[in-house]
């Protein structure tokens, strides 16, 4: 593990947790898949916590200095591979726009899921003329510096892995983990009072991992969620994602 991040035991456990989570809902699923997903997610998480401030949330999405590609020494990021890409003079790339000039609209249905005090709101979105836009993967100040974040595994991911696995097995501790997660994201959160813990866990996965490296896509595949694709309209309005 001194030269290859994948020899880290926690990462191996995280990979196994991900495998059993995906396998459990597939045609290859077996009765003990969810118990294995629970075990390996818990082993990978250890005593680590999820981010619980705006600044910590930013660390996951905004590229760091170029000499800080790997982060394993903080209580919340885990196996986070990140880099900042300077423009090459010919292919300057700012797909999400600049901090004060965001380009991609947020679907209203998704935006409405976030509590007003949620620490993710100022990190993920910028509202211009009452319309929310994505800034989660924004460029860092100009088209010459594109933020490119690659979260390989995150404590938030592992905690929600474990919570889902607990609920799938009918274990009440799923609610404990869900409340731990939501309390980290929403200051003063009073606890989930709804009746569908699994649905709320899946909603939090959608909210937390939006735009991140196939995360939502893989969840949609394993859960059988349908998808439609539409082009730009006749007025060339920005596409809603």
PAMAR-819130 format. One record per atom (N, C-alpha, C): residue in one letter; atom name; z, y, x; residue number from 1. Coordinates in steps of 0.1 Angstrom, whole numbers. Layout:
N
type,atom,up,north,east,seq
A,CA,Z,Y,X,NUM
...
***
This chain:
241
type,atom,up,north,east,seq
X,N,0,-12,8,1
X,CA,0,0,0,1
X,C,0,13,8,1
X,N,0,11,22,2
X,CA,-1,23,30,2
X,C,-15,29,31,2
X,N,-25,21,27,3
X,CA,-39,25,28,3
X,C,-47,23,16,3
X,N,-42,15,6,4
X,CA,-50,13,-6,4
X,C,-40,14,-18,4
X,N,-43,24,-26,5
X,CA,-34,26,-38,5
X,C,-33,14,-47,5
X,N,-43,6,-48,6
X,CA,-43,-5,-57,6
X,C,-34,-17,-53,6
X,N,-28,-16,-41,7
X,CA,-19,-26,-37,7
X,C,-4,-22,-41,7
X,N,-3,-11,-48,8
X,CA,10,-7,-53,8
X,C,13,-16,-65,8
X,N,25,-22,-65,9
X,CA,29,-32,-75,9
X,C,29,-26,-89,9
X,N,33,-13,-90,10
X,CA,34,-7,-103,10
X,C,20,-6,-109,10
X,N,10,-3,-101,11
X,CA,-4,-2,-106,11
X,C,-9,-16,-110,11
X,N,-5,-27,-103,12
X,CA,-9,-40,-107,12
X,C,-3,-43,-121,12
X,N,10,-39,-123,13
X,CA,16,-41,-136,13
X,C,9,-33,-147,13
X,N,5,-21,-143,14
X,CA,-2,-12,-153,14
X,C,-15,-18,-157,14
X,N,-23,-24,-147,15
X,CA,-35,-30,-150,15
X,C,-33,-42,-160,15
X,N,-23,-50,-157,16
X,CA,-20,-62,-166,16
X,C,-16,-57,-180,16
X,N,-8,-46,-181,17
X,CA,-5,-41,-194,17
X,C,-17,-37,-202,17
X,N,-26,-30,-195,18
X,CA,-39,-26,-202,18
X,C,-47,-38,-206,18
X,N,-48,-48,-197,19
X,CA,-56,-60,-201,19
X,C,-50,-67,-213,19
X,N,-37,-69,-214,20
X,CA,-32,-76,-225,20
X,C,-32,-67,-238,20
X,N,-31,-54,-237,21
X,CA,-32,-46,-248,21
X,C,-46,-47,-254,21
X,N,-57,-47,-246,22
X,CA,-70,-48,-251,22
X,C,-73,-62,-256,22
X,N,-69,-72,-249,23
X,CA,-71,-85,-252,23
X,C,-65,-89,-265,23
X,N,-53,-84,-268,24
X,CA,-46,-88,-280,24
X,C,-54,-86,-293,24
X,N,-62,-75,-294,25
X,CA,-70,-73,-306,25
X,C,-84,-77,-305,25
X,N,-87,-85,-295,26
X,CA,-101,-90,-293,26
X,C,-102,-105,-298,26
X,N,-114,-110,-298,27
X,CA,-116,-124,-302,27
X,C,-109,-134,-293,27
X,N,-105,-129,-281,28
X,CA,-98,-138,-271,28
X,C,-83,-136,-272,28
X,N,-78,-129,-282,29
X,CA,-64,-127,-284,29
X,C,-56,-139,-285,29
X,N,-44,-139,-279,30
X,CA,-35,-150,-280,30
X,C,-21,-145,-285,30
X,N,-13,-154,-290,31
X,CA,0,-151,-296,31
X,C,9,-142,-288,31
X,N,9,-145,-275,32
X,CA,19,-138,-266,32
X,C,13,-126,-259,32
X,N,1,-121,-263,33
X,CA,-5,-110,-256,33
X,C,3,-97,-257,33
X,N,9,-94,-269,34
X,CA,16,-82,-271,34
X,C,30,-83,-264,34
X,N,36,-94,-263,35
X,CA,48,-95,-255,35
X,C,45,-93,-240,35
X,N,34,-98,-235,36
X,CA,30,-95,-221,36
X,C,27,-81,-219,36
X,N,20,-74,-228,37
X,CA,17,-60,-227,37
X,C,30,-52,-227,37
X,N,39,-56,-235,38
X,CA,52,-49,-235,38
X,C,59,-50,-221,38
X,N,60,-62,-216,39
X,CA,67,-65,-204,39
X,C,60,-57,-192,39
X,N,47,-58,-191,40
X,CA,41,-52,-179,40
X,C,41,-37,-180,40
X,N,40,-31,-192,41
X,CA,41,-17,-194,41
X,C,55,-12,-190,41
X,N,65,-19,-194,42
X,CA,79,-15,-190,42
X,C,81,-16,-175,42
X,N,76,-27,-169,43
X,CA,77,-28,-155,43
X,C,70,-17,-147,43
X,N,58,-13,-152,44
X,CA,51,-3,-145,44
X,C,57,11,-147,44
X,N,63,13,-159,45
X,CA,70,26,-161,45
X,C,82,28,-153,45
X,N,90,17,-152,46
X,CA,103,19,-145,46
X,C,112,29,-151,46
X,N,117,38,-143,47
X,CA,126,48,-148,47
X,C,119,62,-150,47
X,N,106,62,-149,48
X,CA,98,74,-149,48
X,C,98,79,-163,48
X,N,96,92,-164,49
X,CA,95,99,-178,49
X,C,81,105,-179,49
X,N,78,109,-192,50
X,CA,66,117,-194,50
X,C,69,131,-192,50
X,N,58,139,-190,51
X,CA,59,153,-188,51
X,C,65,160,-200,51
X,N,74,170,-198,52
X,CA,80,176,-210,52
X,C,80,192,-209,52
X,N,72,197,-200,53
X,CA,70,212,-200,53
X,C,56,215,-199,53
X,N,52,228,-203,54
X,CA,38,232,-202,54
X,C,33,230,-188,54
X,N,41,234,-178,55
X,CA,37,233,-164,55
X,C,34,219,-160,55
X,N,43,210,-164,56
X,CA,41,196,-160,56
X,C,28,190,-167,56
X,N,26,195,-180,57
X,CA,14,190,-187,57
X,C,1,195,-180,57
X,N,2,207,-174,58
X,CA,-10,213,-167,58
X,C,-13,205,-155,58
X,N,-3,199,-148,59
X,CA,-5,192,-136,59
X,C,-14,180,-138,59
X,N,-15,175,-150,60
X,CA,-22,163,-153,60
X,C,-37,166,-155,60
X,N,-40,179,-158,61
X,CA,-54,182,-163,61
X,C,-61,192,-154,61
X,N,-54,200,-147,62
X,CA,-60,210,-138,62
X,C,-60,205,-124,62
X,N,-72,206,-118,63
X,CA,-73,201,-104,63
X,C,-64,208,-94,63
X,N,-58,200,-85,64
X,CA,-49,206,-75,64
X,C,-57,211,-63,64
X,N,-50,215,-53,65
X,CA,-56,218,-40,65
X,C,-64,206,-35,65
X,N,-74,209,-27,66
X,CA,-83,198,-23,66
X,C,-77,187,-14,66
X,N,-65,191,-8,67
X,CA,-59,181,1,67
X,C,-48,173,-7,67
X,N,-48,174,-20,68
X,CA,-38,167,-28,68
X,C,-45,158,-38,68
X,N,-51,148,-33,69
X,CA,-59,139,-42,69
X,C,-51,129,-49,69
X,N,-39,125,-44,70
X,CA,-32,114,-50,70
X,C,-17,119,-53,70
X,N,-12,115,-64,71
X,CA,1,119,-68,71
X,C,9,107,-72,71
X,N,19,104,-65,72
X,CA,28,93,-68,72
X,C,43,97,-67,72
X,N,46,109,-62,73
X,CA,59,113,-58,73
X,C,66,122,-68,73
X,N,62,123,-81,74
X,CA,69,131,-91,74
X,C,73,122,-102,74
X,N,83,126,-110,75
X,CA,88,117,-120,75
X,C,79,115,-132,75
X,N,68,123,-134,76
X,CA,60,121,-145,76
X,C,46,116,-142,76
X,N,38,121,-132,77
X,CA,25,116,-130,77
X,C,26,102,-123,77
X,N,16,94,-126,78
X,CA,16,80,-120,78
X,C,2,76,-118,78
X,N,-1,73,-105,79
X,CA,-15,69,-102,79
X,C,-25,78,-107,79
X,N,-24,91,-105,80
X,CA,-33,101,-110,80
X,C,-42,105,-98,80
X,N,-55,102,-99,81
X,CA,-65,105,-89,81
X,C,-71,118,-94,81
X,N,-71,128,-85,82
X,CA,-76,141,-90,82
X,C,-83,148,-78,82
X,N,-93,157,-81,83
X,CA,-99,165,-71,83
X,C,-106,177,-77,83
X,N,-107,187,-69,84
X,CA,-114,199,-73,84
X,C,-127,200,-66,84
X,N,-138,202,-73,85
X,CA,-151,201,-68,85
X,C,-157,215,-66,85
X,N,-159,221,-54,86
X,CA,-165,234,-53,86
X,C,-180,232,-56,86
X,N,-186,243,-61,87
X,CA,-200,243,-64,87
X,C,-208,241,-51,87
X,N,-220,235,-52,88
X,CA,-228,233,-40,88
X,C,-239,243,-38,88
X,N,-238,254,-46,89
X,CA,-248,264,-44,89
X,C,-260,262,-53,89
X,N,-263,250,-58,90
X,CA,-274,248,-66,90
X,C,-271,241,-79,90
X,N,-260,234,-80,91
X,CA,-257,226,-92,91
X,C,-243,230,-97,91
X,N,-240,243,-97,92
X,CA,-227,248,-102,92
X,C,-225,243,-116,92
X,N,-213,238,-119,93
X,CA,-211,230,-131,93
X,C,-198,233,-138,93
X,N,-199,239,-149,94
X,CA,-187,242,-157,94
X,C,-189,238,-171,94
X,N,-188,225,-174,95
X,CA,-191,219,-187,95
X,C,-183,224,-198,95
X,N,-170,228,-195,96
X,CA,-161,232,-206,96
X,C,-159,247,-206,96
X,N,-167,254,-198,97
X,CA,-166,269,-198,97
X,C,-155,273,-189,97
X,N,-152,286,-188,98
X,CA,-142,292,-180,98
X,C,-130,295,-188,98
X,N,-118,297,-182,99
X,CA,-106,299,-189,99
X,C,-107,310,-200,99
X,N,-114,321,-198,100
X,CA,-116,331,-208,100
X,C,-129,330,-216,100
X,N,-137,320,-213,101
X,CA,-149,318,-220,101
X,C,-152,303,-222,101
X,N,-143,297,-231,102
X,CA,-145,283,-233,102
X,C,-158,280,-242,102
X,N,-163,268,-241,103
X,CA,-176,266,-247,103
X,C,-176,255,-258,103
X,N,-167,245,-257,104
X,CA,-167,234,-266,104
X,C,-157,235,-277,104
X,N,-162,235,-289,105
X,CA,-152,236,-301,105
X,C,-144,223,-302,105
X,N,-133,224,-308,106
X,CA,-124,213,-312,106
X,C,-126,210,-326,106
X,N,-127,197,-330,107
X,CA,-128,193,-344,107
X,C,-116,197,-351,107
X,N,-117,204,-362,108
X,CA,-105,210,-369,108
X,C,-95,199,-373,108
X,N,-100,187,-376,109
X,CA,-91,176,-380,109
X,C,-82,172,-369,109
X,N,-87,172,-356,110
X,CA,-79,168,-345,110
X,C,-69,180,-342,110
X,N,-74,192,-342,111
X,CA,-66,203,-338,111
X,C,-54,204,-348,111
X,N,-56,201,-360,112
X,CA,-45,202,-370,112
X,C,-34,192,-368,112
X,N,-36,182,-360,113
X,CA,-26,172,-357,113
X,C,-14,177,-348,113
X,N,-17,188,-341,114
X,CA,-7,193,-331,114
X,C,3,203,-338,114
X,N,15,201,-335,115
X,CA,26,210,-339,115
X,C,24,223,-332,115
X,N,27,235,-338,116
X,CA,25,248,-332,116
X,C,32,249,-319,116
X,N,44,243,-318,117
X,CA,52,244,-305,117
X,C,49,233,-295,117
X,N,40,225,-298,118
X,CA,36,214,-289,118
X,C,32,219,-275,118
X,N,38,214,-264,119
X,CA,35,219,-251,119
X,C,20,216,-247,119
X,N,13,208,-254,120
X,CA,-1,205,-251,120
X,C,-10,216,-256,120
X,N,-6,223,-267,121
X,CA,-15,233,-273,121
X,C,-20,243,-263,121
X,N,-11,250,-256,122
X,CA,-16,260,-246,122
X,C,-23,255,-234,122
X,N,-22,242,-232,123
X,CA,-28,235,-220,123
X,C,-42,230,-224,123
X,N,-43,225,-236,124
X,CA,-56,219,-241,124
X,C,-65,229,-247,124
X,N,-60,240,-254,125
X,CA,-69,248,-262,125
X,C,-67,263,-260,125
X,N,-78,270,-263,126
X,CA,-78,284,-263,126
X,C,-85,288,-276,126
X,N,-78,296,-284,127
X,CA,-84,301,-297,127
X,C,-90,314,-296,127
X,N,-103,315,-299,128
X,CA,-111,327,-298,128
X,C,-116,330,-312,128
X,N,-113,342,-318,129
X,CA,-117,345,-331,129
X,C,-114,334,-342,129
X,N,-102,329,-340,130
X,CA,-96,319,-349,130
X,C,-103,306,-348,130
X,N,-111,304,-338,131
X,CA,-117,291,-336,131
X,C,-111,284,-323,131
X,N,-106,272,-324,132
X,CA,-100,266,-312,132
X,C,-111,260,-303,132
X,N,-110,262,-290,133
X,CA,-119,256,-280,133
X,C,-111,248,-270,133
X,N,-118,238,-264,134
X,CA,-112,230,-254,134
X,C,-111,238,-241,134
X,N,-100,237,-234,135
X,CA,-98,242,-220,135
X,C,-92,231,-212,135
X,N,-90,219,-218,136
X,CA,-82,209,-211,136
X,C,-89,205,-197,136
X,N,-102,204,-197,137
X,CA,-109,201,-184,137
X,C,-117,213,-180,137
X,N,-111,224,-180,138
X,CA,-118,237,-177,138
X,C,-121,238,-163,138
X,N,-131,246,-159,139
X,CA,-133,250,-146,139
X,C,-123,260,-141,139
X,N,-120,261,-129,140
X,CA,-109,269,-123,140
X,C,-114,283,-119,140
X,N,-117,291,-129,141
X,CA,-120,305,-127,141
X,C,-134,309,-125,141
X,N,-143,300,-121,142
X,CA,-157,303,-120,142
X,C,-165,290,-120,142
X,N,-178,292,-122,143
X,CA,-187,280,-122,143
X,C,-188,274,-108,143
X,N,-182,280,-98,144
X,CA,-183,274,-85,144
X,C,-171,265,-82,144
X,N,-161,264,-91,145
X,CA,-150,255,-89,145
X,C,-148,247,-102,145
X,N,-153,235,-103,146
X,CA,-152,227,-115,146
X,C,-140,218,-114,146
X,N,-131,218,-124,147
X,CA,-120,210,-124,147
X,C,-124,196,-129,147
X,N,-121,186,-121,148
X,CA,-124,172,-125,148
X,C,-112,164,-123,148
X,N,-106,159,-134,149
X,CA,-93,152,-134,149
X,C,-96,137,-137,149
X,N,-90,128,-129,150
X,CA,-92,114,-132,150
X,C,-78,107,-134,150
X,N,-72,107,-145,151
X,CA,-60,100,-147,151
X,C,-62,85,-148,151
X,N,-59,78,-138,152
X,CA,-61,64,-137,152
X,C,-51,57,-146,152
X,N,-38,59,-144,153
X,CA,-28,55,-153,153
X,C,-18,66,-155,153
X,N,-12,67,-166,154
X,CA,-2,78,-168,154
X,C,11,72,-174,154
X,N,22,78,-172,155
X,CA,35,73,-178,155
X,C,34,74,-193,155
X,N,27,85,-198,156
X,CA,25,86,-213,156
X,C,18,74,-218,156
X,N,7,70,-211,157
X,CA,-1,59,-215,157
X,C,8,46,-215,157
X,N,16,44,-205,158
X,CA,24,32,-204,158
X,C,35,31,-215,158
X,N,41,43,-217,159
X,CA,51,44,-228,159
X,C,45,40,-241,159
X,N,34,46,-244,160
X,CA,27,43,-257,160
X,C,22,29,-258,160
X,N,17,23,-246,161
X,CA,14,9,-246,161
X,C,26,1,-251,161
X,N,38,4,-244,162
X,CA,50,-4,-247,162
X,C,54,-2,-262,162
X,N,53,10,-267,163
X,CA,57,13,-281,163
X,C,48,5,-290,163
X,N,35,6,-288,164
X,CA,26,-2,-297,164
X,C,29,-17,-296,164
X,N,31,-22,-284,165
X,CA,34,-36,-283,165
X,C,47,-40,-290,165
X,N,57,-32,-290,166
X,CA,69,-34,-297,166
X,C,67,-35,-312,166
X,N,60,-25,-317,167
X,CA,57,-24,-331,167
X,C,49,-36,-336,167
X,N,39,-40,-328,168
X,CA,30,-51,-332,168
X,C,38,-64,-333,168
X,N,50,-64,-326,169
X,CA,58,-76,-326,169
X,C,70,-74,-337,169
X,N,69,-63,-344,170
X,CA,80,-61,-354,170
X,C,93,-57,-349,170
X,N,93,-51,-337,171
X,CA,106,-47,-330,171
X,C,109,-32,-333,171
X,N,121,-29,-337,172
X,CA,125,-16,-341,172
X,C,125,-6,-329,172
X,N,126,-11,-317,173
X,CA,126,-2,-305,173
X,C,113,7,-304,173
X,N,103,3,-311,174
X,CA,91,11,-311,174
X,C,93,25,-316,174
X,N,102,27,-326,175
X,CA,105,40,-331,175
X,C,113,48,-320,175
X,N,121,41,-313,176
X,CA,129,48,-302,176
X,C,120,54,-292,176
X,N,110,46,-288,177
X,CA,100,51,-278,177
X,C,91,62,-283,177
X,N,87,60,-296,178
X,CA,79,71,-302,178
X,C,86,84,-303,178
X,N,99,84,-306,179
X,CA,107,96,-307,179
X,C,109,102,-293,179
X,N,111,93,-283,180
X,CA,112,98,-269,180
X,C,99,105,-265,180
X,N,88,100,-268,181
X,CA,75,106,-265,181
X,C,73,119,-272,181
X,N,75,119,-285,182
X,CA,73,132,-293,182
X,C,83,143,-289,182
X,N,95,139,-286,183
X,CA,105,149,-282,183
X,C,101,155,-269,183
X,N,94,148,-260,184
X,CA,90,153,-248,184
X,C,79,164,-250,184
X,N,71,162,-260,185
X,CA,59,171,-263,185
X,C,63,182,-272,185
X,N,72,180,-281,186
X,CA,75,191,-291,186
X,C,90,195,-290,186
X,N,93,206,-284,187
X,CA,107,211,-282,187
X,C,114,211,-296,187
X,N,126,205,-296,188
X,CA,134,205,-308,188
X,C,130,195,-318,188
X,N,121,185,-314,189
X,CA,116,176,-324,189
X,C,128,168,-330,189
X,N,128,166,-343,190
X,CA,139,160,-350,190
X,C,138,145,-352,190
X,N,127,139,-349,191
X,CA,125,125,-351,191
X,C,115,122,-361,191
X,N,108,111,-360,192
X,CA,98,107,-369,192
X,C,104,101,-382,192
X,N,100,107,-393,193
X,CA,106,103,-406,193
X,C,96,96,-415,193
X,N,84,93,-410,194
X,CA,74,87,-418,194
X,C,76,72,-419,194
X,N,67,65,-425,195
X,CA,68,51,-428,195
X,C,59,42,-419,195
X,N,50,48,-412,196
X,CA,40,40,-404,196
X,C,41,43,-389,196
X,N,50,37,-383,197
X,CA,52,39,-368,197
X,C,40,36,-360,197
X,N,33,25,-363,198
X,CA,21,22,-355,198
X,C,10,33,-356,198
X,N,8,38,-368,199
X,CA,-2,48,-371,199
X,C,2,61,-363,199
X,N,14,64,-362,200
X,CA,19,76,-355,200
X,C,17,74,-340,200
X,N,20,62,-335,201
X,CA,18,59,-321,201
X,C,3,61,-317,201
X,N,-6,56,-326,202
X,CA,-20,57,-323,202
X,C,-25,71,-324,202
X,N,-19,79,-333,203
X,CA,-22,93,-334,203
X,C,-18,101,-321,203
X,N,-7,97,-316,204
X,CA,-2,104,-304,204
X,C,-11,100,-292,204
X,N,-16,88,-292,205
X,CA,-26,84,-281,205
X,C,-38,93,-282,205
X,N,-43,94,-294,206
X,CA,-55,103,-296,206
X,C,-53,117,-292,206
X,N,-41,122,-295,207
X,CA,-38,136,-292,207
X,C,-36,138,-276,207
X,N,-29,129,-270,208
X,CA,-25,130,-256,208
X,C,-37,128,-247,208
X,N,-46,119,-250,209
X,CA,-56,115,-241,209
X,C,-70,120,-244,209
X,N,-71,129,-253,210
X,CA,-84,135,-256,210
X,C,-91,140,-244,210
X,N,-104,136,-243,211
X,CA,-113,139,-232,211
X,C,-111,132,-219,211
X,N,-101,123,-219,212
X,CA,-98,116,-206,212
X,C,-105,103,-204,212
X,N,-114,102,-195,213
X,CA,-120,90,-190,213
X,C,-120,78,-199,213
X,N,-127,79,-210,214
X,CA,-129,68,-219,214
X,C,-117,63,-227,214
X,N,-106,70,-226,215
X,CA,-93,65,-232,215
X,C,-95,64,-247,215
X,N,-100,74,-254,216
X,CA,-102,73,-268,216
X,C,-112,63,-272,216
X,N,-123,62,-264,217
X,CA,-134,53,-267,217
X,C,-129,39,-266,217
X,N,-121,35,-256,218
X,CA,-116,22,-255,218
X,C,-106,19,-267,218
X,N,-98,28,-271,219
X,CA,-90,26,-283,219
X,C,-98,24,-295,219
X,N,-109,32,-297,220
X,CA,-117,30,-308,220
X,C,-124,16,-308,220
X,N,-128,11,-297,221
X,CA,-134,-2,-296,221
X,C,-124,-13,-300,221
X,N,-112,-12,-295,222
X,CA,-103,-23,-298,222
X,C,-97,-22,-312,222
X,N,-97,-10,-318,223
X,CA,-92,-9,-331,223
X,C,-103,-9,-342,223
X,N,-116,-10,-337,224
X,CA,-127,-11,-347,224
X,C,-130,2,-354,224
X,N,-127,13,-347,225
X,CA,-130,26,-354,225
X,C,-145,30,-352,225
X,N,-151,34,-363,226
X,CA,-165,37,-363,226
X,C,-168,51,-357,226
X,N,-180,53,-352,227
X,CA,-183,66,-346,227
X,C,-197,70,-350,227
X,N,-200,83,-352,228
X,CA,-213,88,-355,228
X,C,-216,99,-344,228
X,N,-229,101,-341,229
X,CA,-233,111,-332,229
X,C,-243,120,-338,229
X,N,-241,133,-336,230
X,CA,-250,143,-342,230
X,C,-255,153,-331,230
X,N,-267,157,-332,231
X,CA,-272,167,-323,231
X,C,-269,181,-327,231
X,N,-273,191,-319,232
X,CA,-271,205,-323,232
X,C,-278,208,-336,232
X,N,-272,218,-343,233
X,CA,-279,222,-355,233
X,C,-290,232,-352,233
X,N,-297,236,-362,234
X,CA,-309,245,-360,234
X,C,-306,258,-354,234
X,N,-294,262,-355,235
X,CA,-290,275,-349,235
X,C,-284,274,-335,235
X,N,-285,261,-330,236
X,CA,-280,258,-316,236
X,C,-265,262,-315,236
X,N,-257,260,-325,237
X,CA,-243,262,-324,237
X,C,-237,252,-315,237
X,N,-226,255,-308,238
X,CA,-220,245,-299,238
X,C,-216,233,-307,238
X,N,-218,221,-301,239
X,CA,-214,209,-308,239
X,C,-199,208,-309,239
X,N,-195,202,-320,240
X,CA,-180,200,-322,240
X,C,-177,186,-317,240
X,N,-168,184,-308,241
X,CA,-164,171,-302,241
X,C,-149,168,-307,241
***
